[in-house]
């Protein structure tokens, strides 16, 4: 059931117009040319010795890969796009457009497709080792930097 809901959310994002101004509601962030939505969010890891953290990370990566397989049936195999250089360039002062600047701060890489006039991406986010993992869907008209 979760996978069907995730696919429905991705379909909704692909069809949805982008807002003229930034909007944020819970785990949904939209702005000119982009939507970023957390499809799933884990628990936090404040008291974890690393055992649970590793298992949850593996599960979120497996969930991303399973959803990528389904989206790949529509749009072909994904391009795996590392965001390390995007983050490095941002930290060096280069202007990186959204959503790429924000996403590069907490997602190491994305599974990326081009469909119609939009980029669709899936990634596993974690801002810091104590904070939750998130399975993110990104839809944008902004080309990757």
Secondary structure, 3 states (H helix, E strand, C coil): CHHHHHHHHHHHHHHCCCCCCCEEECCEEEECCEEEEEEEECCCCCCCCCHHHHHHHHHHHHHHHHHHHHHHHHHCCCEEEECHHHHHHHHCCCCCCCCHHHHHCCEEEEEEEEECCEEEEEEEECCCCCCCCEEEEEEECCCCC
